[in-house]
Amino acid sequence: MALAFFVVAGERERLRRCEAPDCRRAFVDLSRNRSRRYCDSRTCGNRLHVAAYRARRKEAAG
């Protein structure tokens, strides 16, 4: 029902796919400024941020 509402209301851009490369989930971006990127920031978002942090630390160290 909610999906139909978003389509009819012209809010299709709120239906997104998670930007994590290994995640195939879709989600509805209900943030005010439509900036949500991950289906769950505690799993997908955190995993990518930690990987980027570790890559930066590794690059800086050697």
C-alpha positions as CSV (number, residue, x, y, z in Angstrom):
1,M,0.0,0.0,0.0
2,A,2.8,2.4,0.9
3,L,4.6,1.7,-2.4
4,A,1.4,2.5,-4.3
5,F,1.1,5.8,-2.4
6,F,4.7,6.9,-3.3
7,V,4.1,6.1,-7.0
8,V,0.8,7.9,-7.1
9,A,2.1,10.9,-5.2
10,G,5.0,11.3,-7.6
11,E,7.6,10.4,-5.0
12,R,9.2,7.5,-6.9
13,E,12.7,8.9,-6.4
14,R,12.3,8.0,-2.7
15,L,12.4,4.3,-3.6
16,R,16.1,3.5,-3.8
17,R,18.6,0.7,-3.8
18,C,21.2,0.4,-1.2
19,E,24.6,1.8,-2.3
20,A,26.6,-0.9,-0.6
21,P,28.1,-3.0,-3.4
22,D,27.3,-6.3,-1.7
23,C,23.8,-5.4,-0.7
24,R,20.8,-5.9,-3.0
25,R,18.1,-4.4,-0.8
26,A,15.7,-1.7,-1.7
27,F,14.3,0.9,0.7
28,V,12.1,4.0,0.9
29,D,14.1,7.1,1.8
30,L,11.9,9.0,4.3
31,S,14.6,11.5,5.2
32,R,13.6,15.1,5.0
33,N,16.3,16.0,2.4
34,R,16.2,12.7,0.6
35,S,19.8,11.9,1.4
36,R,19.7,8.3,2.7
37,R,22.1,6.0,0.9
38,Y,22.0,2.7,2.7
39,C,19.2,0.3,3.7
40,D,20.6,0.3,7.2
41,S,23.3,2.6,8.3
42,R,24.2,0.3,11.2
43,T,25.2,-2.5,8.9
44,C,25.8,-1.4,5.3
45,G,26.8,2.2,6.0
46,N,29.0,1.4,8.9
47,R,30.7,-1.5,7.1
48,L,31.7,0.8,4.2
49,H,32.8,3.7,6.4
50,V,35.0,1.3,8.4
51,A,36.5,-0.1,5.2
52,A,37.3,3.4,3.9
53,Y,38.8,4.4,7.3
54,R,41.0,1.3,7.3
55,A,42.1,1.9,3.7
56,R,43.1,5.5,4.6
57,R,45.1,4.4,7.6
58,K,46.8,1.7,5.6
59,E,47.7,4.2,2.9
60,A,49.0,6.7,5.4
61,A,51.1,4.1,7.2
62,G,52.9,2.8,4.3
